[in-house]
């Protein structure tokens, strides 16, 4: 891009970023109650997570003020958005249904979904091998529609959150669960869960974006500009804060199990995917 074109792009971005900030000085942000490490409510009631850290950086660059609403399950949040009670939702993968009332920024991180089973199970942990089995999946999660369509022979059990899915799995109420790898590793660590093993990837990734009310184009532009202003070191620092790629290796040394090696590889892939997303976005023209 020429210096003249780059200067014009910066001027254009500054103009509509300011317009977005004027229109949406305060934005209503609806956090999920239980989607760690991306967004969750801590024991003290405070909201935390990788996505909140990104959104706070975006807001700082874009001149937005966050009004953090009470935490809820995703299915309830999406109803609130459709009714005009929410401006911004984090940690969402675009879908055809959601696109009817939501706009989406470029992704800020990408995470694969996997099968999770009990460590004492002899059953092969791939969706192709789980025909007729009860498998838990998050209600309203983007992966739910994908697995129901791709594997109709499975007895899908919709649950409020990944945490509930893992608890039902350990209690023997379901045979397996499907969730993104970062959420599972976070819940296992936070709740000190034992007796789980990781199976195959399901062929579905979560390129997570910030979502906003579709009728507020200026807000979408402001969010996009704020995201573009976060440089590579900042992005990787946020991701590593919540998904350290070497955490499992530190915990399990010496003698990594096959499941740990697979999980470590998936987390590393997620880390590298975030870097690739940043590089790809930097190559796109800004105007």
N, C-alpha and C positions, 0 to 999 in steps of 0.2 A: 504494500500500500504506500502511495506517495506521501510526502510530508503534508501536502495540501489536503489530500483526502483524509489523512489521519486527523488533521486539525479540524476539518469539517465534521468528522465523526464525533470527536470529543465535544465540540460545540453543540452538536445535535443532542448527544446523550445528556449533556448538562442541562439543556433547556427542558427536555421532557422529564428528566429526573426531578428538577425543581418543580415542574408542574404537578408531578405525582405527589411530591412531598406536601405541596399546598393543599391538594385535594384530600390527602389521606395522612395528615399529620399524626393522627392516632389511629392505629389499625387494631382490630379485634382479632387476636390470635387464639385459636382453639387447640390446646395441646391434648394429645392422647394420654390417658392415665397410666398405661402399661405397655409401652413400646420401646423399652430400653434396648440398646444404648442410645437410640435416636431421640426419643422424647418420652418422659415418664415423670410421675410424681414421687418424690422422695418421702421417707418416713416423716420428715418434718413439715410436709405439705408443699414444699417448694418444687418448682418444675425445673428439670435439668435434662441434659442429653446433648448428643452431637448435633442434632438438628437445631436445637435452641441456640447453641453456640454459633452455628452458621447464621441463623436468623438475626441474632443480635449484631453480628458483624455486618450483615446486609443492611440492617436498619440504621446502623451508625453511618455507613457510607451513603445511604439513600435519604437520610434525614427523616426517618420514620420513628414514631414512638409506639412501642408495643403495649397494648392493653391485654394482659394475659388472662383469659377466661378460665373458669373452673375446668379441671381435667375431666374428660369423659372417654368412654370407648369410641372407637372410630365410627362404628355404625351410627351412633347418636350424633356425632359431630357432622357427618355428611348430611343428615337430616336438617341440622341447624343451618348448615351452609345453604342448602336448597331453599330454606325459608328466609334467607337474607340476614341471619343473626350472627354471621361470622365473616370476617374479611380474608383471613389467611389461615391455611392449614399446612403443617410441615410434613415431611417424610412420606409423600404420596407418589405412587407410580401412576402416570396417566393411563386412563382406560376410556373406552368409547362412552360408557355410561357417565363417568365423572366429567368428561369433556362437555356434557350438555350444560353444566352450570359452573364449571371451573376452568380457569386458565392455568397453565403450568410454566414455570421457569425451566431453563436447562437443568439437567440433573447435577447434583453436587456430590453424589456418591453412588456407587453401584454395588449391589450385594446379591449373591446367589441364594436361592431357596433349596433346602435339602430335606431328605427324609430323616426322621429321628426315631429310634426304637429303644427298647430296653436291652441292656447288655446281656441279659440271660436268655434273650430270644434267639432261636435258631433260624428264624425266618429271614429270608434275604430282604435287605432294606432298600428295595427299589420299587417304584410305583408299578412297574410291569409285573412284579412278583406278588403284589398285594391284592389281587383280585378277590373281592368278597370280604376283605378285611375292613374293620372299622378304623378309619384314619381321621384324626382331628386336624382342622384347619381354621384359621382365624376368620370369623364371620365378617364379611364385607371387605376383607383384605383382597388386594389385586390378585394374589395367587389363587384364591378360592375359585374364581371363575375359570381360570386356566386349567386347574386340575380336574374340576368337575367336567369340563368339556373334553379334556384329553383322556381322562381315565374314568368313564362313567361306570365301569364295572366295580369300582371301589365304593364302599359304604361310607360316604363322607359325613363327618360329624362337625357341624359349625359350632365354634366356641367363641367366647368373647375376646380372648387374647391368647398369645403364645404361651404365657405363663399357665393359664388354665389347661391348655393342650398338654403341656409337659406334666402337670400334676395328674391329669386323667391317665396319661400314659403310664406313669409310675404306679398309679392305683390299679392298673389293669382294666380300666374302663374302655380303653381303645388299644388297638394293636400297634399303632404308629402315629406319628404326627408330621406335618409339613410346616416348616417355618424358615425364615431367613437365618443364615448361619450366624450373623452377628447377634441377633436377638437371643438365639438359643445359648450361645456362649456367655452372654451377659447374664441371663436368668440363672444358668447353672452356677455361675460364680456368685451372684448376689444371694441366692437362696441355698447355696451349698448343697445342690442336688447331686445325688450319686445314682449309678445304675443305668445311665443312658449311653447310647452309642450313636454315632453319626453314620448315615448311609449315603446313598447316591444323591447327586444333584438332580433336581426334577426337570431341568430344562427351562427354568424361569428365573430371570434376574429381576432385582428391584433397582432400576435407575431412579433414585429418589429425588423428587423436585419439591420446591415450594409451590403450593397451589393458592390461588386467589379467586375472588368472585369474578366470574367471567364478564360481568357488566362494568367492571372497573379497570379499564384498559390502562389508565395512568398509573394505578397501583402496580399492575403487572410490569410496566416499563420500569418503574422505580425499583422493584424487586430484582429485575433482570440486571439493571445497571449496578445495583449494590452487590449482586453476586459476582458480576464481571470484575468488580473492583477488588475482590479478595484475591491476593496473589498466591502463587503456588506454595511458598513456604507456610503461609497462614493456613491454607486448606489442609495440607498434610499434617500440620501441627494439631489442628482440631481433630482430624481423623485418628491420629496416633494417640491422642488423649483418651479417646473412648474405645478404640479398637487397636491396641498395640499389636503389631504383627508378630512380635516375638514373645508375647505374654505366655502362651501355652508352652512354648519351648522352655521358658524359664521355669515354669511350674513342674514340668514333667521330667526334666533331666535328672539323672540319666535314664535311658531306656524309653524312648517314645513308643507309644502304642500305634498300631496302624490307624486307628480312628483319630488320634491326635495329629499324626502326620497329615492326614487328609484335611482335618480342620485347619491346621496351620497353613496348608497350601491354599485353602479357600479364603482365609482371612488375608493372606498375602495377595491373592488375586484381587480381592476387593480393594486393597490398598493401592495396587498398581492401576486398577480400573479408574480410581479417583484421579490419579495423576494423568492418565490418558484422557479422561474427560476434560480436565483443565487444559491440556495441550490442544485438544480439538477445538475447544471454545476459543482459545487464543488465536487460532488460525482463521476463525470465522470473521468476516467483515463486521465492523461495529455499526455500520449505517448502510 
